[in-house]
Amino acid sequence: MTKINVNGKIHTVDADPNTPLLWVIREQLGMTGTKYGCGVAQCGACTVLMDGEAVRTCVIPLSAISNQKIETIESLEKQGQLSKIQKAWVQHEVPQCGYCQSGMVMATTALLRKKPKPTDADIDEAITNICRCGTFQEVRAAIHSVSKS
């Protein structure tokens, strides 16, 4: 049994220590907003925050988790209200198929917490997630709109 802090709540999970955090979040905790994409930490669909840093959960084994605070896409909505980033995503019509968007939103959350007014270079460096629908310009516009608010 392993205890992990996800979205401010301590969960006790019974999983093999080599199980990727992605599957613990999805299968053990039932939080399916975090998606499986590639399994090799390249696409970013599985991105969550670990102690405020954007990480790709498909390659982090449960055994590597100790006292870290993990935040998933489910943590952003508060009292029925979307976060500023989620609202900007809707306003700028970022999602097409939407599959990669939870990872992009989480990577953006980490970026804006560190750099509330990022440059295009900051965005390019921090948001390395892959979107097959090609909504990168909409992502950039949404990020800039949040940084101006």
N, C-alpha and C positions, 0 to 999 in steps of 0.2 A: 504494500500500500504506500502510495506517495501522496503527499499533500502539496497542492499548488494553489497559488493565488491568482484567480482569473476574474477580472472585472470587479475587484474589491471583495471577493468572497473566497474563502478557503474551501477547496474541494479535495476530497480524498478519492483517489482513483486507484483502481486495481488493474494495472497494465504492465506488460513487460518493460523493463527499463530502456530497452532499445527502440520502443515504439516512438515514432516521430510525434512531436508535440501537436502537429496538425491533426493526426488521427485521435489523439486524446481529446482535443478540443471538440472535434466533430462527433466522434463516436461515443466517447465516455461522457462528455458534458452536454452533448446535444446542441452545440452552438454551430450551426451550419453556415453562418455568414462567411466564415473563412473557407476559401476554396482550394481544392487540389488542382494544380495546373500541370507542372512538369516533373515534380519529384526530385529536382536537382538544384533548387534555389536560383533558377534563372528567370522565371517569368514573373514572380511576385504575387501571384494570385493568393498565396497563403500568408501574406504579410500581416503580422500583428505587431503590437508594441510590447517590448520587454524592457522594463525599467525606463520607458520613454523612448527607446531606440526601435526603429523599424527592423524587424527580423523576419526571416523566411522560415516558417515552422516545419516545412517538409523535410528539413535536414537536421533539426535539433531534436536529439533523443530526450525522452522523459528524464533520463538519468542526469542530464545537464541542467535540469531545473531544480533550484533549491529555494531561495527566498525571493526570487524575482517576482515583480508585479507584472502580470500579463494583462494586456487590454486587447479585446477583440472589437470588431465592428459593432457588436451588440452593445458595447459600453457607451457609444457616442450619443445615442438618443437619450434625452433626459426628460422625464415627465411628459412623454408624448411629443416632444419637440426635437426635430432633427438638429444636429450641430450646424454651425455656420458653414462648415465645409460641405456637409451633406446638402444643405440648402443651395449652396453655390453650384453643386453638381447638377441639381435639378434645374436651377435657373439657366445654366449654360448648356443644358441638354447634353451632358457628358456621356451618360451611358447609352450605348447602342445595344449590344447583346447583354451587357452588364456583368458578365462573368468575372472579369478581372477587377471590377470597380471597388470591391471591399478592400482588396489589397492596396489599390491606388489611394483610396481615402485614408487608410491607415498610414501609408508612407507620407502622405500630405500632412496628416495630423502631426506626425513626428517633426516634419520639416518646419511647419508653422509654429510649433511650440518653441523650437530653437531659434528660428529666424522669422519673426512675424512679418517682415517685409523682404521676401526673397527676390533676388534678381533672376533673370532667365538662366544664368549659369548655375545658380544655387538649385533651381528647379531641375535642370538637366542632371546635376550631380546626385541629387537626392531621390528623384523619381525615376528609377531605372526599370520599373515594371513594364511589362509588355502588354499592349492592347492590340489584339488582332483586328479590331474594327477601326483602328487608327484615329482615336479621339484625342491625340496628344495636344493639338491646338486648343481644343475645348478644355482640357485639363489645365493647361497653362492659363487660359482666360479665367477659369474658376478660381485658381490659386491666387491670381493677381486681384480678383474682385474681393476675396476674403482679406487679403493683406491691406486693401484700401479702406476696409470698413472699420 
